[in-house]
């Protein structure tokens, strides 16, 4: 990497993910080297406030993706993940034996109280979440600020999910969208980060043209202060009961699917059944 301080070597062979922000230029040779060493590259906005695209080499393990898909498609496992996602938001106040309907109701109360608390704290009148995706100017300043704050949070969660080897479309609480799992993960932090940042920005009463910029700056400060890039893998590990760091381990050869389990890859299985039967 070449910057104002000179050349800084990047050890891509031992790096899981490289985030490229605005102003970055990268050569074809650098992309090839990163891909060959299993280093994912994500093109993102400043401080990961936007997620644009990603690329990765073929050597990365699909362990976390397969585990996520298995839980997503299994009704019992799916329900367990949903419950743990809700419990992560409530801390120790929720009963682990609560039904999904009870947890969903508790979440509704938690979010409503988060808006009310922010309204009292920052002195901003609050009615309800009201916006139109097709008409940005339809919303009042606080709803526009909330939409902007959520977008920043989605970008960082999206980058984290991809870098850990999960799929953004395999959601558990949300479903049917390419970013369903991004919304699931972002909801773990909205009440603590996005809502206060939006209300704080509106309280400063900036000109309408500067509101979004102010919200983004406040979100960057909060995301950095709360170390969210570190928290997300820890939270997903607890929710999934899976070691998210294992995804980055190099696998030169994948396995083959079989009705009885998985078989060793990288070998010719012609005649193996006859040999096994003999």
N, C-alpha and C positions, 0 to 999 in steps of 0.2 A: 504494500500500500504506500502510495506517495502522497504526502500531505505537507502542510507548512513546516512541520518539524523535521522533514526529511523522509527517508524510506523506513517503513516499519514492516517487518516480515509477519505474515499471517500463517500460522501452522494449520493449514486446512485439513491435513490428515488426522488431526486430533480435535478438530472443531466441528461441532454438530450443525451449527447454523450461522450464516453470515447475513446480517441485515444491511441492505444498501439503501441509504436515504437520498434525498434530493441533492443534486450536484455531483453525484458519483459517476465516474466513467470507469468501465471495466473492459478488458480486452477479451477477445475470443479465447486466447491461450489460458487466461486466468479462469474463465468459466469451465474450460475443458479440464483443467487441473483440479478444480473444486469438485466437479462431477465424478472424476475418476477416483477421488478419495472419499466419496460419500458425504461431502459437505453440502448441505442444502443452502440455497441462496434465495433470499426473500427481498423483493423490491417493495419498499414501503415509504410512507411519508415521514416527515421529521419526527423523531422520537417514536416511531412506529404508530403514529396517529392515523395512518391510512394503510390498508393492505391492497397492493396492486396485483402482484403475481409472484410465483415461486417456481423454482426448478431444482431438481435433485437427480443424482446419479442412480443407477440401477442397483447399487450394492447395499442400499439401506434396507433394514429389516422391516417387514410389514406386521410384526408381532402386535404392536399396539392397535393398529387398524383392525386386524382380525379379531382381537379381543373385544374391541368396541362393537364391531359388527355382530359378534356372537351374543353379547349382552343385549344389544338393541333388538335382535330378532327373537330372543327368548323371553316370553312373557314374564316369567318369574324373575329373571335377571334384570329385565327392563324395569320392572316395578321397584326392585331393590335399589337400582341406581337413582330413579326418580326420588325415592324417599330420602336417600342419602344427600342428594342435591338440595332438597328442602332443609334437611337437618343441618347441613353445613351453614345455611343462612341463619338458622335460629340459635345455634350454639347448644347450650344445655337446657333450654327452656322447653323443648319439644319432647314428647314421649315417643320413643322409638316404635311403639306399637300403634301409633296414630295411623288412621286410614289415609289414603291418598286424598280423599275428599276433605278431611280435616286439615291436612297439611296445606292443601291448596287454599282453603279458607284462611288459615293463619298467614299465608304469604300475602293474600290480598290485604289483610289488616296491617301487616308489617309495611307494605309499600305505601298504603294510604297514610299511615302515621309518619313515614319518612318524609312525604310531601308536606304534611301539616307541620312537622317539626322544622323543616327548612323554611317554610313560609314564616313561622314565628321568629326564627333565629335571624333571618335576613330582612324581615319586614317587607316581603313581597306578597301581595295578595295571590291566593291560589284558589282556583275553581276546580279544574279537572285537566287531564291530559287531552289536548285537543289540537290536532294537526291534520293536514292533507299532504300526502306525498307528491301530489301533482301541482300543488300551489304553495310554495314556500312562504309567500307573504300573507297567506291566510291566517297563520298563527300569530299569537301575541308574543312579545319578547321572551317570556319565560319558557313557553313551549318551543320556540326556536332554539333557545339556549339548551334546553334538555335534549332536543334532537341532535344538536351539534356535539354535545358531551357524549351522548350514546354512540355516535358514529366514531368518535375517537376511541372509546372503550372497545367497540367492536373490532377496530383495526388491530389493536394490541392482542385481544383474545384470539383473533383469527390467526395472527402470526404465531402465537404460542401453540395453538392447536396443531397447525401444520408442522411446526418444527419438532413437536413431540411425536409425530407419526400418526396422529388421529385424523379423522375425516370431518370436515366442518358440516357436512350434510346429514350425518347420522345422529340426529338429536334424540333426546329422551323425553323432556318435558315439551319442547317445541318439536314440530314435525312438518314435513312437506315442503321445506325450503332448502336451498343449497347451503344456507348458513344457519340451519336449525341448531346445531351444536354450539355455534358461536353465540347465539342468543341464550342458550342454556348456561354457558359459562359466564357470559357478561352479567347475567342476572344475579350472580353471586356477589357482585361488587357495585351494582348500580346505586343502591341506596346509600352506601358508604362513601362513594367517590363521585359518580356522575351527578346525582341530584344536588349535593352541596355545592359542587363546582359551578353548576348552572345558576343556582340561586345567588351565589356569591358574585358572579359576573354581572347579573342583571342589577344587583344592588348598586354597583358602581355607575349605573346609568350611562353607559357609553353611547356614542352615536350608533344608529342602526347598522351602518356599514362596518363598524368595528366590533360588534358584539361577538361574532363567530371567532374572530381572532383572539379576543380576550378569553373566551371559553376554552379554546384550544390551549392557550398558555397555562390557564389554571389547571386543566386536565393533565398537562405534561408535568406540572409541579407535583400534583397529587399522585400520579402514577409512579413517579420517581421516588417520592417520599415514602410511599407505601410498599415499594419494591414488588410491584405486581407481577413482573416477569418471573420473579422467584416464587411468588405465592401460587400462581396458576398450576405449575407442575406439582407442587405439594398438595394442593386441593384435589387435583385430578387423581393423584396417587391414592389419596384417602377415599375418594368417591368410588374409584374402580378397583381398589385393592390391588393395584398393579404398579410395579416399579417402572416409572416413566423413563428413567435413565437407561434402562435396558434397550430401548428402541434404537439408540445410537450405535449399539454394538455392531461390528462389521460381520456380515454373513456373505461369504464368497459364493456359496451355492445354496439355493433354496431347496425345500423339501417338495415331495409330490403327494397330492391328496389321494387317499385310498379309503374305501368303506370301513376298513378296520382301524384307520388312524392315518398317520403320515409315514411315508417311506423316504429313504435316503435319496437325495437328488444327486446329479452328476455322475450317474452310472447307467449302463445299458441294461435294461430289464428284459431284453429278448431272451426267452427260454428260461427265465427265472422260476416261473410257476412249475415248469416240468422238473427243474432241479430240486425245488422245494418238496415236490410230491414224491421224489425218488427216495 
